[in-house]
Amino acid sequence: MSRFSDNGDGTVSDNLTGLIWLQDARFGALAGTVAEGEGDWATALSAANALADGTCGLADSSSASHWRLPNITKLHSLVDLRWVGPALPDTAGTGQWSEGNPFTGVQSDYYWSSTTTAYYPVNAWVVHLSDGVVGRENPVNPRYVWPVRGGQ
């Protein structure tokens, strides 16, 4: 079985985790994000929750509140440390991601998670998709937003 399945509706299913990801990892210009799909942490949280069918290439009958910003564990589950620039697998899970296989617009940069840091809860965890490194970030900094739904 392939790692990912393109659902043909603007979403990609992760067959390993059961999560459904927005196919466009750039998440361009929705609910306060800039054209490249970046926003501060508060914007990232609200924009992910506002995502619905008819926006960002979605044709999946989803409604606002079906989507969310992934927690740090779910976001990092995408990473495959065999690869860099970005550290993501392809659809089959046997090679490195390339544009459209299965995601579009993946940036080798920081992506927000919904998880705050325990030792300094003003900051939130991020994953740098170039190499899979997890770090903490000031919530006012613009970072990429990649919504998810499903799973536990």
Backbone torsions as a table, in degrees:
resi	resn	phi	psi	omega
1	MET	NA	140.7	177.2
2	SER	-69.9	153.6	177.1
3	ARG	-65.4	-42.5	-176.9
4	PHE	-124.1	152.8	174.0
5	SER	-127.7	125.6	174.1
6	ASP	-76.9	116.7	-176.0
7	ASN	-82.0	-4.1	177.3
8	GLY	72.3	13.1	-177.8
9	ASP	-132.7	22.0	-178.2
10	GLY	89.6	7.1	179.5
11	THR	-126.1	159.7	176.6
12	VAL	-131.5	127.7	176.7
13	SER	-89.1	134.7	173.3
14	ASP	-93.7	108.2	-175.8
15	ASN	-73.2	-11.2	176.6
16	LEU	-84.4	-40.8	-174.8
17	THR	-106.4	-17.0	-175.9
18	GLY	82.9	3.2	179.6
19	LEU	-81.4	154.3	175.1
20	ILE	-117.6	121.9	-176.9
21	TRP	-105.6	147.9	169.3
22	LEU	-62.6	131.1	-176.8
23	GLN	-65.9	-36.0	179.7
24	ASP	-86.2	99.2	-177.6
25	ALA	-72.9	-1.6	176.6
26	ARG	-90.3	-25.1	174.2
27	PHE	50.1	47.4	-171.7
28	GLY	-60.6	128.4	165.1
29	ALA	48.6	53.9	173.5
30	LEU	-119.9	134.0	172.8
31	ALA	47.7	47.3	173.3
32	GLY	100.8	-6.8	175.6
33	THR	-76.0	154.2	176.9
34	VAL	-78.1	170.2	-174.1
35	ALA	-55.2	-30.7	179.2
36	GLU	-83.1	-1.1	176.5
37	GLY	90.4	18.1	178.5
38	GLU	-102.4	152.9	174.3
39	GLY	-161.9	166.0	173.8
40	ASP	-70.5	175.3	-172.6
41	TRP	-64.4	-43.0	179.6
42	ALA	-62.5	-41.8	177.3
43	THR	-64.0	-41.2	179.0
44	ALA	-59.3	-45.4	179.5
45	LEU	-61.9	-49.2	-176.6
46	SER	-71.5	-37.5	179.5
47	ALA	-64.7	-41.9	178.2
48	ALA	-62.3	-41.9	179.8
49	ASN	-69.3	-24.3	-178.8
50	ALA	-86.8	-12.0	-177.5
51	LEU	-59.2	138.1	-179.6
52	ALA	-156.6	164.9	176.0
53	ASP	-45.9	136.5	177.9
54	GLY	96.8	-7.9	177.1
55	THR	-120.1	152.7	176.8
56	CYS	52.6	34.6	177.3
57	GLY	79.3	9.6	-178.3
58	LEU	-80.8	136.0	172.2
59	ALA	-138.8	48.2	-171.2
60	ASP	-114.2	9.0	-179.3
61	SER	64.7	16.5	178.6
62	SER	-76.2	156.8	178.1
63	SER	-119.6	164.5	173.4
64	ALA	-55.1	140.5	-178.3
65	SER	87.4	-8.5	173.3
66	HIS	-74.8	-27.0	-176.5
67	TRP	-101.7	158.3	179.0
68	ARG	-154.8	166.8	170.4
69	LEU	-77.8	133.1	-177.1
70	PRO	-71.2	149.6	172.3
71	ASN	-72.2	171.3	-173.4
72	ILE	-62.1	-36.6	180.0
73	THR	-65.2	-44.4	-179.5
74	LYS	-68.3	-41.4	178.6
75	LEU	-63.4	-44.7	-178.3
76	HIS	-70.4	-18.5	179.1
77	SER	-64.6	-19.0	177.5
78	LEU	-73.3	-24.7	-172.1
79	VAL	-70.8	138.6	171.6
80	ASP	-125.6	108.1	-172.0
81	LEU	-71.6	0.8	173.1
82	ARG	-74.0	-14.5	-172.2
83	TRP	-124.7	156.6	171.9
84	VAL	-136.5	153.7	174.6
85	GLY	66.0	47.6	5.5
86	PRO	-98.2	168.0	179.6
87	ALA	-89.5	59.3	-179.5
88	LEU	-128.1	145.7	175.6
89	PRO	-83.5	165.8	174.5
90	ASP	-82.4	-175.5	-178.0
91	THR	-54.9	-45.4	-178.0
92	ALA	-73.4	-22.8	-176.3
93	GLY	84.4	12.5	-176.8
94	THR	-110.9	-7.4	-179.3
95	GLY	-142.7	-176.3	179.6
96	GLN	-83.2	146.1	176.6
97	TRP	-56.5	144.1	167.8
98	SER	-136.7	158.1	-174.8
99	GLU	-48.5	124.4	178.3
100	GLY	85.4	3.1	-175.1
101	ASN	-125.1	80.3	-5.4
102	PRO	-98.0	-5.2	-175.7
103	PHE	-95.7	160.5	173.0
104	THR	-120.4	153.7	172.3
105	GLY	70.6	17.9	179.6
106	VAL	-65.0	132.5	179.4
107	GLN	-107.4	137.3	174.9
108	SER	-84.3	69.0	-173.5
109	ASP	-152.7	-172.6	-178.9
110	TYR	-78.3	138.6	172.7
111	TYR	-121.7	137.9	178.7
112	TRP	-71.2	145.7	163.9
113	SER	-110.2	170.4	176.8
114	SER	-87.1	-1.9	-172.3
115	THR	-91.4	127.0	174.3
116	THR	-86.8	159.6	179.1
117	THR	-81.5	137.9	-177.3
118	ALA	-67.7	-39.9	-175.4
119	TYR	-81.5	-15.7	176.1
120	TYR	-150.8	78.5	-168.7
121	PRO	-65.3	-3.5	173.2
122	VAL	-71.8	-28.5	-179.3
123	ASN	-90.4	159.0	177.5
124	ALA	-123.1	154.8	178.2
125	TRP	-78.3	143.8	176.6
126	VAL	-131.1	159.6	172.4
127	VAL	-121.7	129.7	175.1
128	HIS	-90.4	110.4	-173.2
129	LEU	-73.9	-7.4	174.7
130	SER	-63.7	-42.6	-175.5
131	ASP	-133.9	2.3	177.3
132	GLY	82.1	6.8	-178.2
133	VAL	-70.5	136.2	176.3
134	VAL	-96.8	135.9	178.4
135	GLY	-145.2	178.4	176.2
136	ARG	-112.6	152.2	-172.5
137	GLU	-140.9	144.6	173.2
138	ASN	-66.6	132.4	-173.2
139	PRO	-67.6	-10.5	178.8
140	VAL	-86.4	-12.9	-179.3
141	ASN	-74.6	140.7	176.9
142	PRO	-76.9	127.3	177.1
143	ARG	-136.5	166.6	-178.1
144	TYR	-75.6	155.8	-175.7
145	VAL	-122.6	125.5	179.9
146	TRP	-134.6	94.6	-176.3
147	PRO	-68.3	155.9	-179.3
148	VAL	-140.1	157.9	170.2
149	ARG	-145.8	170.0	-178.1
150	GLY	78.0	-172.6	-178.5
151	GLY	71.8	-174.4	-179.1
152	GLN	-104.5	NA	NA
